[in-house]
Amino acid sequence: MALRRLILFVAVLMAALMVPALIPQNRPTMTLEVEGRGRIVIEMYPDKAPKTVGHIQGLVRRGFYDGQRFFRVITEPRPYLIQTGDPASRTQAMDSANMGSGGSGARVPYEDSGLPNDTGYVGLSTLPRDRDSGDSQFYILLGPSRFLDGQYTVFGRVTQGMDVVRSIQLGDRITSIR
């Protein structure tokens, strides 16, 4: 009888511990409006990359990304990524020598979120060979890129508008991010 009660207690305890994992979490999102293309909704993971998500949310609240353009779009030889987050992209030519080198001036260290660099996932861009140099630039992956795992903080994923992501062209403008 005691063994049965113990087994029942353990089963109930295990079930109680598993329930939160089965309930969808209400994660913060950011919505990008891209001129002439449409809307992209990105779900963020503050539980997996708290510093990165907090920093990006702060920039979004300040309107930092409004008017910026996608300055890197790599689709050949296979779909790879689109990238934004350099404030110079508002006014400079896309082929400017220093395009992609600007940011907000902050430095966000690498966070191992455990999320994959896969289609639709969003990562914080960094300087070459310095994964602790993230700031405002982020990329959205157009295809699987698991070779990037462990090098960049992955902090979100596209939940709506992947068709818009795939249609982005070099120089397309973000009218707003909220």
N, C-alpha and C positions, 0 to 999 in steps of 0.2 A: 504494500500500500504506500509506504513512504517513497519507494522508488518511482511509483507511478506519479505521485505528487511532484517529485523532483523533476521528472521528465516533462510533465505538463508545465511546471514553472519555467523551465529552460525554454520550452517551445514558445510560450507566451512572451517571454523576455526577448527572444530572438525576433519574433514577429514585430514587437514594438520597436525594436531598433531598426528594422528594415523599412518600416512605413515611411519615415522621412525621405528615404532614397527613392521611393515610388511616387511621391507627390511632386509634381512639377514645381520648380522654384520660380518665383516671380523675379526674373532678372531684369536689370536696367537695360534699356535699349537706346540707340541713337539712330535718328532717321535723317538720311542724306537726301536732299532734293538736288538732282542733277539737271541743269538746264538742257532742255530739249530731249532728255532721255527718260526721266522718271524718278521713282523713289526707291531707295535701298534702306532696309531696316537691318540693323546689326544688334544682335543680342550680346551683351557683355557679361563677363564672368568675374565679378569682384571677389568671389570666394577663392578663385584660382590665381588671380593676378591683381591683388588689391591696390598696389601702388600705381600700376599702369592704368587701370580703370579709373581710379580717382583722379589721376593727372589728366587723362583724356576728357573725363566729364567736366573738369574745371575749365579746360580749353573750350569745350562746346558751350558751356554757360557764358563764357566771355565773348562768344561769336568769333573765335580765332579762325575757324575754318571757312566762314562765310566769304564767298568770292574767290576762294582758292581754286586752282585747277589741278587736274590729274596730269602730273609732269612725267610720269613713267608708265608706259603701257607696253607690256611685252607679250605678244601673241604668237611670235614666230621663233623657232621652228614649231613650237607647240604652245598652246595657251599656258601662260605662267602667272603674271600678276598685273595689277594696276596699283599705282601709289600716289598719295597726296600728302599734304601737311607742311609744305614749304611756303611760307607767306610771300616769298618773292614770286611765286607762280601767279599771283594776282596781276602783276604788271610786266614781268620779264618774259622774253621770248623763250619758248620751250627748249630751244637748242642753245640757250645761254650756257656758257662754260661752268658757271657756279650753280646752275639749277639743281635742286635736290640737296643742297648743302645747308639750307636755313632751317630754323625752327623757332621755338618760343624762348630758348635760352636755358631751359631746364635740363636736368640729366636724370633719367629714370633708370635704375639698375634692372638688370635681367631678373625675371621671375620664372621659375620652372613651373608652368601652369599644368603641365601634363597633357595639354590639348595638342592635337596634331596640326602640322602644316599640311592641310588638305584643302580640297576644293571648297571655296566659300568661307574659309577661316581667315581671321584678321590678325595680323601681327604688327608689333612695334618695330619700325625700321631702326637700324643703328649704323654707326660708322663701321667700316670694314675691320674685322678682327677685334672689335671692342663691344661685346654684347651688353655692357653696362652703360652705353652711350645713347640710349633711347630718349626721345623727346616727343615731338609732335607728329612726325611722319609715320604713317601706317600704310600697310599694303593689304590688299584683298587678293587671295589666290584664285586663279582661274582653273587650276588643275592641281593634282596631287604633287606635293613638293616635300616629301618626308625627309629629304636630305638636309632640310633646314632645321629639323627638330634639334633642340638643345642650343641653338644659336640665337634665336629671337623669341621674345615673349609673345606667345599667342594669347590674345585676351578676348576674342569675340568670334562670332560667326554670323554670316548673312542668313536671316530667317525669311526675308521677303526681298524680291527684286534681283535675284541672281541673273535674270534675263537682262536687266538694266546693267549689272556689273559687266556682263559679257559684251554689251554694246558700247561700252565706254571707249572713246577715242582720245588720243593725245590732245591735251588742251581743253577737254570738256570741263565746264565750270560747275562748282558746287554753289548753288544759290544760298543754301542754308543747311546747317546740321542742328538738330534739336534732340 
